[in-house]
Amino acid sequence: MKRKILIIGGVAGGASAAARLRRNNEDDHIIMFERGPHVSFSNCSLPYHLSGIIKEADDLVLMNPELFLKQYNIDARINSEVTAIDRHNKKITVMRTDTKEEYTETYDKLILSPGAHPIVPRFPGIDKVSIFTVRNVVDIDRLNRFVKKLAVKDITVIGGGFIGIEVAENLNQAGYNITLVEAANQILRTFDYDMVQIFHKVLTDHNINLIVGDSVERFEENKVILSSGKSIGTSAVIMAIGVAPEVHLAKEAGLEIGVTGAIKVDDNYRTNDPDIYAVGDAIEVYNALTDSAFKLSLAGPALKQARIVADHINNKKTFNNGYIGSSAIKVFDYNGASTGLSESLIKALNLNINYDIVHIILSDKVGIMPDAHPLHFKLLFEIPTGKILGAQAIGKGNVTKRIDIIATVIKFGGTVEDLKDLELCYAPPFSTAKDIVNYAGYVGSNLLNGDFKQINVDKVRELVENKELIIDVREAYEYRRGHIKDAVNIPLSELRERIDEIPRDKPVYLHCRTGQRSYNAVLALQNLGYKNVTNISGSFLGLSYYEYYNDKQTGRNSILTNYNFN
């Protein structure tokens, strides 16, 4: 039987639902409404128009109404804003944004995919600066045209999430002077504080004025005034504080809103009205690791949701195992990816989870390859089960491959023991024979078995201030290039002949460049009867990245004689 299916929103979730509906059924009358002038555009690619990587704004548009009609027999209506839902009579009210004409359409099934809107607080003096947000092609085209006319190229980005970072990077690449302001003590909350310091350094290395732990208080004429009293001269302000789900239509229609403030749906993305579904940034989804609802503004999950909705409408079997939150970002020449739980999220949600971490730094490919670079990797696993909870990776190489592996293992309930056994592709241009994912499994298993003790780089400053004994097992020439203040240099190559210099009656902490040689030193000492030795994971390379930004930003005394980033 021919049905009439209406879709509100024509970007990722809405367009994907429409296409899947058509593949499932050739007879249905499918109408998709988009209040803007474009459907099916790549909103994740929007910032890259600012640097010219994507040259024309029109290149961001993937489909147009004519193609939707010809290829899929889908009626895609642009400049059409749905202003009301009448559930009792099963119809919607539509207003043409260009002509202000209003009309109604009835439906058999309705799919909501309105997305989310940028948060723009009404700061005092907001009318005294040129404010921009980035949500669609019109937004990015308007911003790009404006900044190209600026005489003074000072631009302020408010917010250090994905959009804020990508906008800052692309404007910097286009030659603008960028200040990035983040109210929290770090950018990119999907990464833990110890890991994100790498990105803090990368941004400052590229002359972005990064300000964290400070918030906007007000605006003055072409100025941003922060809570600290800092004044930032600016010709434009991009608001990237975050997004809020578009729920006003759902609320007015009496649809249930969840605990997160987004639309509540069941495992088939159906609302409390059996004929109305919702997908994308406007809904809350199930977190398979925390057993709770959360908001997940990512294109990948939206596409999966759209497929499930289209299949459920057509009485096909569907599966919804929840989400763990996997994402990636490029920050200049560094790449980052994360999945699952982070330490900061565990603490923020007050989750009752006993966990440990693996923090290792290895080469992303065979070290003699000219484009080999260090890969910073952090893995969280549950104690005592070894079940993997989450991971983060940052480096110049292929981080998404590693995090994709971890995300897959998490989805299948895998443990650190499983990581040891993974058979992964190897050739020198791609990875090492024993990949960092395998290494994480070995280290995690050793920690679970109690084979050695470790501390992370975020605890080292406290050790130095407390005058604890730290032994640097790197070679003497490495030590001379930079070391932890007051650390004793006993190279691994000399360890056994200098054993008498290492006390047995007080804690001893060992480090090297990345933690591998010091791990070997710890095991050697333990085999010689030492019970007081602890490895510093991440070691000097990780510590240099961890300390650098805060040292430079605050002017505090460094605990290192020099930094090492290679």
C-alpha positions in Angstrom: 0.0 0.0 0.0 1.3 3.4 -0.9 2.2 5.5 2.1 3.1 9.2 2.5 6.3 9.6 4.5 7.5 13.1 5.4 11.0 14.0 6.6 11.9 17.2 8.4 15.5 18.0 7.8 17.5 17.2 4.6 21.1 16.8 5.7 22.8 13.6 7.0 20.0 11.8 8.9 17.1 13.0 6.8 18.7 12.5 3.4 19.9 9.0 4.4 16.5 8.0 5.7 14.9 9.2 2.5 17.3 7.2 0.3 16.9 4.0 2.4 13.2 4.4 2.4 13.2 4.5 -1.4 15.5 1.4 -1.6 13.1 -0.4 0.6 9.9 0.6 -1.2 9.4 2.0 -4.7 5.7 3.0 -4.1 5.9 5.3 -1.1 5.5 9.1 -1.6 8.5 10.6 0.2 8.8 14.3 0.8 11.8 15.9 2.5 11.7 19.4 3.9 14.8 21.6 4.5 14.4 25.2 5.7 17.8 26.2 4.1 18.6 26.4 0.4 20.6 23.2 0.3 20.0 19.5 1.0 22.5 16.8 1.6 25.6 19.0 2.2 28.8 17.9 4.0 28.5 19.9 7.2 31.6 18.2 8.7 33.6 19.7 5.8 32.4 23.3 6.2 35.5 24.7 8.0 37.7 23.5 5.1 36.2 26.1 2.8 37.8 28.8 4.9 41.4 27.7 3.9 40.5 27.0 0.3 40.9 23.2 0.7 37.4 23.1 -0.6 37.5 26.0 -3.1 33.8 26.8 -3.7 31.0 26.8 -1.2 28.9 24.9 -3.8 31.3 22.0 -3.7 30.0 21.3 -0.2 26.6 20.4 -1.6 26.4 16.7 -2.3 22.9 16.5 -3.9 20.3 18.9 -5.1 16.5 18.6 -5.3 16.5 17.8 -9.0 18.9 14.9 -8.5 16.9 13.6 -5.6 13.8 13.6 -7.8 15.5 12.0 -10.8 17.6 9.4 -9.1 15.4 8.5 -6.1 11.9 9.8 -6.9 12.2 11.8 -3.7 10.5 15.2 -3.4 13.2 17.4 -1.7 11.8 20.8 -0.9 14.3 23.5 0.0 13.5 26.8 1.7 10.7 25.0 3.4 10.5 25.3 7.2 8.1 23.1 9.1 6.5 25.3 11.7 4.0 22.9 13.4 3.1 19.2 13.8 -0.5 18.3 14.3 -0.3 14.7 15.6 -4.1 14.3 16.0 -4.8 15.0 12.3 -1.4 13.7 11.2 -0.3 16.7 9.3 2.4 19.4 9.4 2.4 23.1 8.5 5.1 24.3 6.2 6.2 27.8 5.5 8.2 28.8 2.4 11.1 30.9 3.8 11.5 32.8 0.5 7.8 33.7 -0.2 6.3 33.2 3.4 3.6 31.1 1.8 2.1 28.5 4.2 0.5 25.1 3.4 -0.1 21.8 5.1 0.9 18.2 4.2 -0.6 15.0 5.7 1.5 12.0 6.6 1.3 8.4 7.4 4.8 8.4 8.9 6.9 11.3 10.0 10.7 11.4 10.6 12.3 14.3 12.5 15.9 15.1 11.6 16.1 18.8 12.5 19.7 18.7 13.8 21.1 21.1 16.4 21.7 24.8 16.5 24.8 26.7 17.6 24.7 28.0 21.2 25.1 31.8 21.2 24.7 33.3 24.7 23.4 36.8 24.9 26.7 38.3 26.2 26.6 42.0 27.1 27.6 44.1 24.1 27.1 41.3 21.6 25.9 43.8 19.0 29.3 45.6 19.1 31.1 42.7 17.3 30.6 40.8 14.1 29.3 37.4 15.3 29.2 34.3 13.1 28.3 30.6 13.6 29.0 27.6 11.5 26.0 25.3 10.8 25.4 25.2 7.1 26.7 26.2 3.7 25.1 29.6 3.9 26.9 30.3 7.2 30.4 29.3 6.0 30.0 31.2 2.7 28.9 34.3 4.6 31.8 34.0 7.0 34.3 33.4 4.2 33.1 36.4 2.2 33.3 38.6 5.3 36.8 37.8 6.4 38.2 38.2 2.9 37.2 41.9 3.1 38.9 42.5 6.5 41.6 45.1 6.7 42.7 43.9 10.2 43.0 40.1 10.1 42.4 39.5 13.9 39.7 36.9 14.5 38.5 35.3 17.7 37.1 31.8 17.9 35.0 31.1 21.1 35.0 27.4 22.0 37.6 24.6 21.7 35.4 21.7 20.4 35.7 20.1 17.0 34.2 23.0 15.1 36.2 25.6 17.0 39.5 23.9 16.4 38.8 23.2 12.7 37.7 26.8 12.1 40.7 28.2 13.9 43.1 25.9 11.9 41.6 26.8 8.5 41.5 30.5 9.2 45.1 30.3 10.4 46.0 28.5 7.2 44.3 31.3 5.2 46.6 33.9 6.9 44.5 35.3 9.7 45.6 36.0 13.3 43.6 33.7 15.5 42.8 33.8 19.2 41.0 30.7 20.5 39.2 31.0 23.8 38.0 28.0 25.8 36.4 28.3 29.2 37.4 24.9 30.4 41.0 24.0 31.2 41.4 22.2 27.9 40.2 21.9 24.4 38.6 18.8 22.8 37.0 17.1 25.8 36.9 13.7 24.1 40.6 13.6 25.0 42.0 13.4 28.6 43.9 16.3 30.0 47.3 14.5 29.8 46.8 13.7 26.1 45.3 17.0 24.9 48.5 18.9 25.9 49.9 17.7 22.7 47.3 19.6 20.8 47.8 22.6 23.0 51.4 22.7 21.9 50.5 22.1 18.3 48.2 25.1 18.2 50.6 27.5 19.9 53.4 26.2 17.6 51.3 27.5 14.7 50.9 30.9 16.3 47.3 30.5 17.5 46.8 32.4 20.7 45.3 29.7 22.8 43.6 30.8 26.0 42.1 28.1 28.2 40.5 28.4 31.6 39.0 31.8 30.8 35.6 32.7 29.5 33.9 35.6 27.7 32.4 38.2 30.0 31.3 40.8 27.5 32.0 42.5 24.2 33.1 46.0 23.5 33.6 47.7 20.2 35.6 45.2 18.2 36.9 43.6 21.5 36.3 40.5 23.5 36.6 41.0 27.2 37.3 37.8 29.3 36.5 37.1 32.9 40.2 37.5 33.7 40.1 41.0 32.4 42.0 40.2 29.3 41.0 42.3 26.3 41.2 40.8 22.8 41.0 43.0 19.7 39.0 41.3 17.0 37.4 42.0 13.6 35.1 39.0 13.8 34.0 36.4 16.4 33.1 32.9 15.6 30.8 31.3 18.2 31.7 27.6 18.5 30.7 27.0 22.2 28.6 24.0 21.3 25.2 23.0 19.9 21.8 22.4 21.4 19.3 19.9 19.9 16.4 21.4 17.8 13.5 20.2 19.9 11.0 23.1 19.7 8.8 21.3 17.2 8.8 18.1 19.2 8.0 19.9 22.4 5.1 21.8 20.9 3.8 18.6 19.4 3.9 16.9 22.9 6.7 14.5 22.0 8.7 13.3 25.0 12.0 15.0 25.7 14.7 12.9 27.5 16.9 13.5 30.4 19.6 15.2 28.3 17.2 17.7 26.8 17.0 15.9 23.4 14.2 14.0 21.9 13.6 10.6 23.6 13.4 7.6 21.3 13.2 3.8 21.6 15.6 1.3 20.1 14.0 1.8 16.7 14.3 5.7 17.0 10.5 6.0 17.4 9.2 8.7 19.7 6.3 8.3 22.1 4.1 8.7 19.0 4.2 5.4 17.1 4.0 7.2 13.7 6.8 9.7 14.4 10.5 8.8 14.4 13.6 11.0 15.1 17.3 10.7 14.2 20.5 12.7 14.4 21.7 15.6 16.6 18.2 16.2 17.9 17.9 12.9 19.8 19.5 11.2 22.8 20.9 7.7 22.3 22.0 4.8 24.5 25.6 4.7 25.7 26.5 1.0 25.8 29.4 1.7 28.2 27.7 3.9 30.8 24.2 2.3 30.4 22.7 5.8 30.1 21.4 8.3 27.6 23.7 10.8 26.0 23.8 13.2 23.0 26.1 12.2 20.1 26.4 14.8 17.4 28.2 12.8 14.8 27.4 12.0 11.2 28.1 8.3 11.4 25.6 7.5 14.1 23.0 9.6 12.3 23.3 7.5 9.2 23.0 4.3 11.1 19.9 5.7 12.8 18.4 6.7 9.5 18.8 3.2 8.1 17.2 1.6 11.2 14.2 4.0 10.9 13.7 3.2 7.2 13.9 -0.5 7.9 11.5 -0.4 10.8 9.0 1.5 8.8 9.2 -1.3 6.2 8.9 -4.1 8.9 12.5 -5.2 8.5 14.5 -6.6 11.4 16.7 -4.0 13.0 19.6 -4.0 15.6 20.6 -1.3 18.0 23.4 -2.0 20.3 23.9 1.5 21.4 26.9 3.8 20.8 30.3 4.3 22.4 31.3 7.6 20.7 34.2 7.3 18.2 35.6 10.5 16.6 38.6 11.9 14.9 40.2 15.3 14.2 43.1 16.8 12.4 45.0 19.6 14.1 47.5 21.0 11.6 50.1 18.2 11.1 48.8 16.1 14.0 45.9 13.7 14.0 43.8 12.6 16.9 41.1 9.9 17.5 39.2 8.6 20.5 36.6 6.0 21.4 34.7 4.9 24.4 35.3 6.2 27.9 38.0 8.6 29.0 39.2 9.2 32.5 37.6 12.6 32.5 34.2 11.2 31.5 34.4 8.4 34.2 35.1 11.1 36.8 32.5 13.6 35.5 29.8 10.9 35.5 31.0 9.5 38.8 31.0 6.0 37.3 31.7 3.2 39.7 34.4 1.6 37.5 37.7 0.2 38.7 40.1 0.8 35.9 43.8 1.1 34.9 45.5 2.8 32.0 48.1 1.9 29.4 50.0 5.0 28.2 52.6 4.2 25.6 54.5 6.0 22.9 55.8 4.0 20.0 56.7 4.6 16.4 53.7 4.5 14.1 55.7 2.6 11.5 59.2 1.0 11.3 61.6 3.6 12.8 64.0 3.7 9.9 61.2 4.8 7.5 61.7 8.5 6.8 58.1 9.4 7.6 58.0 7.5 10.9 56.7 9.5 13.9 55.9 8.9 17.5 52.3 7.7 18.2 50.9 8.6 21.6 48.4 6.0 22.8 46.3 5.7 25.9 44.0 2.8 26.7 41.6 2.3 29.6 40.6 -1.1 30.7 38.5 -2.5 33.5 40.0 -4.3 36.6 39.9 -7.3 37.1 38.2 -8.3 33.8 40.6 -6.6 31.4 37.6 -5.4 29.4 38.5 -2.5 27.2 36.7 0.8 28.1 38.2 3.3 25.7 41.3 4.7 24.0 42.9 7.8 22.6 45.6 8.2 20.0 47.5 11.3 18.8 50.3 11.5 16.3 51.3 12.6 12.8 50.5 9.1 11.4 47.5 6.9 11.1 45.7 7.2 14.4 42.2 6.3 13.1 43.3 2.8 12.1 44.3 2.1 15.7 41.3 3.6 17.3 39.0 1.9 14.8 40.5 -1.4 15.9 39.9 -0.5 19.6 36.3 0.6 18.8 35.6 -2.7 17.1 37.1 -4.7 20.0 35.0 -2.7 22.5 31.8 -3.4 20.4 32.5 -7.1 20.7 33.3 -7.0 24.5 37.0 -7.6 24.0 39.8 -7.4 26.6 43.5 -6.6 26.7 44.2 -10.3 26.1 42.3 -10.0 22.8 44.6 -7.2 21.7 47.6 -9.3 22.2 46.2 -11.9 19.8 45.1 -9.6 17.0 46.7 -10.3 13.6 47.1 -7.0 12.0 48.5 -6.0 8.6 52.2 -5.1 8.6 54.7 -3.6 6.2 57.3 -1.0 7.1 55.4 1.9 5.4 52.3 1.2 7.4 53.1 0.0 10.9 55.5 -2.0 13.0 55.4 -5.8 13.0 54.0 -5.7 16.5 51.6 -2.8 16.3 51.0 -0.3 19.1 47.5 -2.0 19.6 49.3 -5.3 20.3 51.7 -3.5 22.6 48.8 -2.0 24.5 47.5 -5.5 25.1 50.8 -6.7 26.4 51.2 -3.8 28.7 47.6 -4.1 29.9 48.0 -7.8 30.6 51.2 -7.2 32.5 49.5 -4.6 34.7 46.5 -6.9 35.3 48.9 -9.6 36.4 50.8 -7.3 38.7 54.0 -7.8 36.8 55.1 -4.2 37.4 54.0 -0.8 38.7 53.6 2.4 36.8 52.6 6.0 37.2 51.6 8.5 34.5 53.4 11.7 33.5 50.8 13.8 35.2 52.3 12.6 38.6 55.9 13.5 37.9 55.8 17.1 38.9 54.7 16.1 42.4 57.6 13.6 42.5 60.1 16.2 41.7 58.7 18.7 44.2 58.8 16.0 46.9 62.4 15.2 46.0 61.6 11.6 45.2 64.4 9.5 43.5 64.0 9.5 39.7 66.4 7.5 37.6 66.8 8.3 33.9 67.9 5.1 32.1 68.6 6.9 28.8 72.1 7.1 27.5 74.3 10.0 28.7 74.1 11.9 25.4 70.3 11.9 25.7 70.4 13.0 29.3 72.6 16.0 28.4 70.1 17.2 25.8 67.4 17.6 28.5 66.4 15.8 31.6 64.1 15.9 34.7 65.8 18.2 37.3 67.6 16.2 40.0 67.1 13.0 38.1 70.0 10.5 38.3 71.3 9.2 35.0 72.0 5.4 35.1 71.8 4.2 31.5 70.2 0.9 30.9 73.5 -0.2 29.3 75.2 0.4 32.6 72.4 -0.6 35.0 73.7 -4.0 36.1 77.2 -2.8 36.8 75.9 0.2 38.8 73.3 -1.7 40.8 74.8 -0.5 44.1 73.8 3.0 43.4 70.1 2.1 43.4 68.6 2.0 47.0 66.2 -0.8 48.1 64.7 1.1 51.0 62.8 3.9 49.4 60.6 4.4 46.2 62.5 4.6 43.0 61.0 5.9 39.7 62.5 5.0 36.4 62.0 6.6 33.0 63.6 6.7 29.5 62.4 8.4 26.3 59.0 6.6 25.9 58.9 4.1 28.7 60.2 1.0 27.0 63.7 0.9 28.2 62.7 1.9 31.7 60.1 -0.9 31.7 63.0 -3.3 30.9 65.0 -1.7 33.7 62.1 -2.2 36.2 61.9 -5.9 35.3 65.6 -6.4 35.6 65.6 -4.8 39.0 62.6 -6.8 40.1 64.4 -9.9 39.1 67.3 -8.8 41.3 65.0 -8.5 44.3 63.9 -4.9 44.1 60.3 -4.4 45.2 60.4 -0.6 45.3 60.7 0.3 41.6 58.0 2.0 39.4 58.0 2.8 35.7 57.0 6.3 34.5 54.7 5.6 31.5 55.1 8.0 28.6 58.5 8.9 30.1 60.5 12.0 28.9 58.8 12.5 25.6 55.3 12.3 27.1 56.4 14.5 30.0 57.8 17.2 27.7 54.4 17.4 25.9 52.5 17.3 29.2 54.5 20.1 30.8 55.2 22.4 27.9 52.0 24.4 27.3 51.3 25.1 31.0 55.0 26.1 31.6 54.8 28.6 28.8 51.3 29.8 29.6 51.7 30.3 33.3 55.4 31.1 33.5 55.9 28.5 36.2 59.3 26.9 36.9 59.9 24.0 34.6 60.8 20.6 36.1 62.9 19.9 32.9 66.2 21.3 31.9 65.0 21.2 28.3 62.1 19.7 26.4 62.4 16.9 23.9 59.7 16.4 21.3 61.5 13.9 19.0 
